[in-house]
Amino acid sequence: MPGQPATAWLSDASLHLVTAFAWPRRPRNRLQRISPMSMLKDPSQKYRPFPAINLPDRTWPSKTITEVPIWCSSDLRDGNQSLIEPMDAAKKMRFFKTLVQVGLKQIEVAFPSASDTDFNFVRELIEGNHIPDDVTIQVLTQGPRRPDPVSYT
């Protein structure tokens, strides 16, 4: 019934009761803005290391991560292809700037040889000087099925 709580049971190790409100949902306040945030400079300090596994005849179980991992966002390429209505150039640019603002330093931006939108977006990023000096972009390209896709990209 509209406006009444709806309950659902989820099961993993135990049962949990989840309460949500059915339709009509309250509209979001479009005036709310997300406050700027940045990634942790050293995320390795957030978690404690897992207990070491002593297997003398194996080398990899005793190895631990000692450096900050390099995070690469592929949302502009992979995330966009799964949308019913793919992002246009303006939305892609806004999303790119958000990824930069969050602190990502390596961003997979497009598959330029697959569509004119992606190609033009990458050209605008480069020619419009939108890529900060400390950010690296990467693109996806096809194998030899298409005539010279690497040069085109």
C-alpha atoms as an extended CHARMM CRD file, in Angstrom:
* protein
*
       153  EXT
         1         1  MET       CA              0.0000000000        0.0000000000        0.0000000000  PROA      1               0.0000000000
         2         2  PRO       CA              1.4160000000        3.4620000000       -0.8770000000  PROA      2               0.0000000000
         3         3  GLY       CA              3.1060000000        5.2280000000        2.0280000000  PROA      3               0.0000000000
         4         4  GLN       CA              3.1000000000        2.1330000000        4.2310000000  PROA      4               0.0000000000
         5         5  PRO       CA              6.2970000000        0.4820000000        5.4420000000  PROA      5               0.0000000000
         6         6  ALA       CA              7.3650000000       -2.5190000000        3.3990000000  PROA      6               0.0000000000
         7         7  THR       CA              9.4680000000       -5.2120000000        5.0080000000  PROA      7               0.0000000000
         8         8  ALA       CA             11.8380000000       -7.6620000000        3.4140000000  PROA      8               0.0000000000
         9         9  TRP       CA             13.9630000000      -10.4270000000        4.8360000000  PROA      9               0.0000000000
        10        10  LEU       CA             17.5720000000      -10.8280000000        3.8130000000  PROA      10              0.0000000000
        11        11  SER       CA             19.6760000000      -13.8140000000        4.6210000000  PROA      11              0.0000000000
        12        12  ASP       CA             23.4370000000      -14.1870000000        4.9090000000  PROA      12              0.0000000000
        13        13  ALA       CA             24.5450000000      -15.8800000000        8.1120000000  PROA      13              0.0000000000
        14        14  SER       CA             21.4570000000      -14.7440000000        9.9700000000  PROA      14              0.0000000000
        15        15  LEU       CA             18.1560000000      -13.0760000000        9.1590000000  PROA      15              0.0000000000
        16        16  HSD       CA             17.9020000000       -9.3100000000        9.2460000000  PROA      16              0.0000000000
        17        17  LEU       CA             14.7760000000       -7.1940000000        9.0960000000  PROA      17              0.0000000000
        18        18  VAL       CA             14.9420000000       -4.3230000000        6.6380000000  PROA      18              0.0000000000
        19        19  THR       CA             12.3290000000       -1.5970000000        6.6500000000  PROA      19              0.0000000000
        20        20  ALA       CA             11.8260000000        0.7040000000        3.6890000000  PROA      20              0.0000000000
        21        21  PHE       CA              8.9640000000        2.8800000000        2.5640000000  PROA      21              0.0000000000
        22        22  ALA       CA              7.0300000000        1.9050000000       -0.5060000000  PROA      22              0.0000000000
        23        23  TRP       CA              6.0190000000        4.2660000000       -3.2660000000  PROA      23              0.0000000000
        24        24  PRO       CA              5.5200000000        7.2450000000       -3.3790000000  PROA      24              0.0000000000
        25        25  ARG       CA              9.0400000000        8.0890000000       -2.3250000000  PROA      25              0.0000000000
        26        26  ARG       CA              9.9940000000       11.4730000000       -1.0300000000  PROA      26              0.0000000000
        27        27  PRO       CA             11.8080000000       13.4530000000       -3.7610000000  PROA      27              0.0000000000
        28        28  ARG       CA             15.4230000000       14.3720000000       -3.1560000000  PROA      28              0.0000000000
        29        29  ASN       CA             16.3190000000       17.9440000000       -2.4180000000  PROA      29              0.0000000000
        30        30  ARG       CA             18.1790000000       18.9560000000       -5.5650000000  PROA      30              0.0000000000
        31        31  LEU       CA             19.7130000000       21.9380000000       -3.7590000000  PROA      31              0.0000000000
        32        32  GLN       CA             21.8180000000       19.6660000000       -1.5580000000  PROA      32              0.0000000000
        33        33  ARG       CA             25.4100000000       19.6140000000       -2.6760000000  PROA      33              0.0000000000
        34        34  ILE       CA             27.9690000000       16.9730000000       -1.9290000000  PROA      34              0.0000000000
        35        35  SER       CA             30.7530000000       18.4570000000        0.1460000000  PROA      35              0.0000000000
        36        36  PRO       CA             34.1990000000       18.1500000000       -1.4120000000  PROA      36              0.0000000000
        37        37  MET       CA             36.1190000000       15.1450000000       -0.1750000000  PROA      37              0.0000000000
        38        38  SER       CA             39.4450000000       13.6590000000       -0.9740000000  PROA      38              0.0000000000
        39        39  MET       CA             40.9400000000       10.2220000000       -0.8170000000  PROA      39              0.0000000000
        40        40  LEU       CA             43.1600000000        9.3200000000        2.0940000000  PROA      40              0.0000000000
        41        41  LYS       CA             46.7890000000       10.1260000000        1.3480000000  PROA      41              0.0000000000
        42        42  ASP       CA             47.8480000000        6.7760000000        2.8030000000  PROA      42              0.0000000000
        43        43  PRO       CA             44.8910000000        4.3540000000        2.9240000000  PROA      43              0.0000000000
        44        44  SER       CA             47.1730000000        1.6080000000        4.2150000000  PROA      44              0.0000000000
        45        45  GLN       CA             47.0300000000        3.2830000000        7.6380000000  PROA      45              0.0000000000
        46        46  LYS       CA             43.2500000000        2.8500000000        7.8260000000  PROA      46              0.0000000000
        47        47  TYR       CA             43.3560000000       -0.9280000000        8.2280000000  PROA      47              0.0000000000
        48        48  ARG       CA             45.5720000000       -3.2150000000       10.2430000000  PROA      48              0.0000000000
        49        49  PRO       CA             47.4120000000       -5.9580000000        8.4110000000  PROA      49              0.0000000000
        50        50  PHE       CA             45.9180000000       -9.4270000000        8.4110000000  PROA      50              0.0000000000
        51        51  PRO       CA             47.7420000000      -12.0890000000       10.4400000000  PROA      51              0.0000000000
        52        52  ALA       CA             50.5960000000      -13.6380000000        8.4630000000  PROA      52              0.0000000000
        53        53  ILE       CA             50.2160000000      -17.2290000000        7.3130000000  PROA      53              0.0000000000
        54        54  ASN       CA             53.2960000000      -19.3230000000        7.9100000000  PROA      54              0.0000000000
        55        55  LEU       CA             53.7550000000      -21.6490000000        4.9430000000  PROA      55              0.0000000000
        56        56  PRO       CA             57.5270000000      -22.1490000000        4.5990000000  PROA      56              0.0000000000
        57        57  ASP       CA             57.3130000000      -23.8610000000        1.2110000000  PROA      57              0.0000000000
        58        58  ARG       CA             55.2920000000      -20.9590000000       -0.3170000000  PROA      58              0.0000000000
        59        59  THR       CA             56.3920000000      -17.3590000000       -0.8630000000  PROA      59              0.0000000000
        60        60  TRP       CA             53.2420000000      -15.3960000000       -1.6800000000  PROA      60              0.0000000000
        61        61  PRO       CA             51.1720000000      -16.0430000000        1.5050000000  PROA      61              0.0000000000
        62        62  SER       CA             53.7770000000      -14.3060000000        3.6590000000  PROA      62              0.0000000000
        63        63  LYS       CA             53.9570000000      -11.1930000000        1.4540000000  PROA      63              0.0000000000
        64        64  THR       CA             52.1410000000       -8.0750000000        2.6050000000  PROA      64              0.0000000000
        65        65  ILE       CA             51.2740000000       -4.8450000000        0.8380000000  PROA      65              0.0000000000
        66        66  THR       CA             53.6890000000       -2.1840000000        2.0380000000  PROA      66              0.0000000000
        67        67  GLU       CA             52.9180000000        0.6330000000       -0.3920000000  PROA      67              0.0000000000
        68        68  VAL       CA             49.8040000000        2.6050000000       -1.1550000000  PROA      68              0.0000000000
        69        69  PRO       CA             47.9570000000        0.9770000000       -4.0920000000  PROA      69              0.0000000000
        70        70  ILE       CA             47.4400000000        2.9030000000       -7.3160000000  PROA      70              0.0000000000
        71        71  TRP       CA             43.7120000000        3.3830000000       -7.8470000000  PROA      71              0.0000000000
        72        72  CYS       CA             42.4110000000        3.6530000000      -11.3960000000  PROA      72              0.0000000000
        73        73  SER       CA             38.8520000000        4.6680000000      -12.1650000000  PROA      73              0.0000000000
        74        74  SER       CA             37.2890000000        3.0790000000      -15.2520000000  PROA      74              0.0000000000
        75        75  ASP       CA             33.8500000000        4.5890000000      -14.5770000000  PROA      75              0.0000000000
        76        76  LEU       CA             33.9300000000        6.9890000000      -17.5240000000  PROA      76              0.0000000000
        77        77  ARG       CA             34.4240000000        4.1130000000      -19.9400000000  PROA      77              0.0000000000
        78        78  ASP       CA             33.0640000000        0.9250000000      -18.4100000000  PROA      78              0.0000000000
        79        79  GLY       CA             30.3820000000        2.5660000000      -16.2850000000  PROA      79              0.0000000000
        80        80  ASN       CA             29.1030000000        4.6150000000      -19.1940000000  PROA      80              0.0000000000
        81        81  GLN       CA             28.5450000000        1.6630000000      -21.5300000000  PROA      81              0.0000000000
        82        82  SER       CA             26.2160000000        0.0230000000      -19.0370000000  PROA      82              0.0000000000
        83        83  LEU       CA             23.8970000000        3.0350000000      -18.7740000000  PROA      83              0.0000000000
        84        84  ILE       CA             20.5740000000        2.9680000000      -20.6180000000  PROA      84              0.0000000000
        85        85  GLU       CA             21.2040000000        6.5720000000      -21.6330000000  PROA      85              0.0000000000
        86        86  PRO       CA             24.9880000000        7.0600000000      -21.9190000000  PROA      86              0.0000000000
        87        87  MET       CA             26.5360000000       10.2930000000      -20.6870000000  PROA      87              0.0000000000
        88        88  ASP       CA             26.9760000000       13.1420000000      -23.1250000000  PROA      88              0.0000000000
        89        89  ALA       CA             30.2140000000       15.1580000000      -23.2830000000  PROA      89              0.0000000000
        90        90  ALA       CA             29.1150000000       17.6850000000      -20.6260000000  PROA      90              0.0000000000
        91        91  LYS       CA             28.2110000000       14.9610000000      -18.1090000000  PROA      91              0.0000000000
        92        92  LYS       CA             31.4620000000       13.1180000000      -18.8370000000  PROA      92              0.0000000000
        93        93  MET       CA             33.4340000000       16.3200000000      -18.2240000000  PROA      93              0.0000000000
        94        94  ARG       CA             31.6360000000       16.9600000000      -14.9350000000  PROA      94              0.0000000000
        95        95  PHE       CA             32.2810000000       13.3570000000      -13.8730000000  PROA      95              0.0000000000
        96        96  PHE       CA             35.9600000000       13.6140000000      -14.8700000000  PROA      96              0.0000000000
        97        97  LYS       CA             36.3750000000       16.7880000000      -12.7990000000  PROA      97              0.0000000000
        98        98  THR       CA             34.6980000000       15.0690000000       -9.8360000000  PROA      98              0.0000000000
        99        99  LEU       CA             37.1170000000       12.1270000000      -10.0790000000  PROA      99              0.0000000000
       100       100  VAL       CA             40.0280000000       14.5900000000      -10.1240000000  PROA      100             0.0000000000
       101       101  GLN       CA             38.5540000000       16.4970000000       -7.1580000000  PROA      101             0.0000000000
       102       102  VAL       CA             38.2080000000       13.2600000000       -5.1800000000  PROA      102             0.0000000000
       103       103  GLY       CA             41.9150000000       12.6850000000       -5.7110000000  PROA      103             0.0000000000
       104       104  LEU       CA             42.2210000000        9.9600000000       -8.3430000000  PROA      104             0.0000000000
       105       105  LYS       CA             45.4870000000       10.1990000000      -10.2470000000  PROA      105             0.0000000000
       106       106  GLN       CA             44.8760000000        7.5750000000      -12.9550000000  PROA      106             0.0000000000
       107       107  ILE       CA             41.6070000000        7.6710000000      -14.8860000000  PROA      107             0.0000000000
       108       108  GLU       CA             40.4840000000        5.5260000000      -17.8060000000  PROA      108             0.0000000000
       109       109  VAL       CA             38.4870000000        8.0380000000      -19.7910000000  PROA      109             0.0000000000
       110       110  ALA       CA             37.0960000000        6.3900000000      -22.9170000000  PROA      110             0.0000000000
       111       111  PHE       CA             37.1780000000        3.9870000000      -25.8200000000  PROA      111             0.0000000000
       112       112  PRO       CA             37.8050000000        6.6700000000      -28.4910000000  PROA      112             0.0000000000
       113       113  SER       CA             37.7560000000        4.4290000000      -31.5620000000  PROA      113             0.0000000000
       114       114  ALA       CA             34.3360000000        3.0520000000      -30.5570000000  PROA      114             0.0000000000
       115       115  SER       CA             32.3090000000        6.2690000000      -30.7780000000  PROA      115             0.0000000000
       116       116  ASP       CA             32.5430000000        9.8830000000      -31.8900000000  PROA      116             0.0000000000
       117       117  THR       CA             31.3530000000       11.0300000000      -28.4550000000  PROA      117             0.0000000000
       118       118  ASP       CA             34.2680000000        9.2950000000      -26.7460000000  PROA      118             0.0000000000
       119       119  PHE       CA             36.7290000000       10.4960000000      -29.3860000000  PROA      119             0.0000000000
       120       120  ASN       CA             35.5820000000       14.1230000000      -29.0770000000  PROA      120             0.0000000000
       121       121  PHE       CA             35.5910000000       13.9170000000      -25.2750000000  PROA      121             0.0000000000
       122       122  VAL       CA             39.2210000000       12.7540000000      -25.2040000000  PROA      122             0.0000000000
       123       123  ARG       CA             40.2020000000       15.4700000000      -27.7060000000  PROA      123             0.0000000000
       124       124  GLU       CA             38.5330000000       18.0990000000      -25.4780000000  PROA      124             0.0000000000
       125       125  LEU       CA             40.3000000000       16.7850000000      -22.3760000000  PROA      125             0.0000000000
       126       126  ILE       CA             43.6660000000       17.0830000000      -24.1110000000  PROA      126             0.0000000000
       127       127  GLU       CA             43.2260000000       20.2200000000      -26.2150000000  PROA      127             0.0000000000
       128       128  GLY       CA             41.2560000000       22.0550000000      -23.5060000000  PROA      128             0.0000000000
       129       129  ASN       CA             44.0200000000       21.4380000000      -20.9390000000  PROA      129             0.0000000000
       130       130  HSD       CA             41.5900000000       19.7740000000      -18.4960000000  PROA      130             0.0000000000
       131       131  ILE       CA             44.0710000000       17.1300000000      -17.3100000000  PROA      131             0.0000000000
       132       132  PRO       CA             46.0860000000       18.2350000000      -14.2580000000  PROA      132             0.0000000000
       133       133  ASP       CA             49.8400000000       17.5910000000      -14.3860000000  PROA      133             0.0000000000
       134       134  ASP       CA             49.6570000000       14.9360000000      -11.6560000000  PROA      134             0.0000000000
       135       135  VAL       CA             46.8100000000       12.9900000000      -13.3350000000  PROA      135             0.0000000000
       136       136  THR       CA             47.3430000000       10.3100000000      -15.9900000000  PROA      136             0.0000000000
       137       137  ILE       CA             44.5690000000        9.3400000000      -18.3750000000  PROA      137             0.0000000000
       138       138  GLN       CA             44.3270000000        6.0530000000      -20.2100000000  PROA      138             0.0000000000
       139       139  VAL       CA             42.1180000000        4.8360000000      -23.0390000000  PROA      139             0.0000000000
       140       140  LEU       CA             40.9820000000        1.4810000000      -24.3000000000  PROA      140             0.0000000000
       141       141  THR       CA             41.6930000000        0.5300000000      -27.8870000000  PROA      141             0.0000000000
       142       142  GLN       CA             40.8430000000       -2.3820000000      -30.1370000000  PROA      142             0.0000000000
       143       143  GLY       CA             43.0240000000       -5.0170000000      -31.6540000000  PROA      143             0.0000000000
       144       144  PRO       CA             43.7700000000       -5.2110000000      -35.3720000000  PROA      144             0.0000000000
       145       145  ARG       CA             40.1570000000       -5.8340000000      -36.4530000000  PROA      145             0.0000000000
       146       146  ARG       CA             39.7040000000       -2.1540000000      -37.2800000000  PROA      146             0.0000000000
       147       147  PRO       CA             42.2060000000       -0.3860000000      -39.5620000000  PROA      147             0.0000000000
       148       148  ASP       CA             44.8470000000        1.2000000000      -37.3320000000  PROA      148             0.0000000000
       149       149  PRO       CA             42.7380000000        1.8620000000      -34.1750000000  PROA      149             0.0000000000
       150       150  VAL       CA             45.7840000000        2.8930000000      -32.1360000000  PROA      150             0.0000000000
       151       151  SER       CA             46.6640000000        5.7400000000      -34.5150000000  PROA      151             0.0000000000
       152       152  TYR       CA             43.0180000000        6.7910000000      -34.6390000000  PROA      152             0.0000000000
       153       153  THR       CA             42.8340000000        6.8330000000      -30.8360000000  PROA      153             0.0000000000
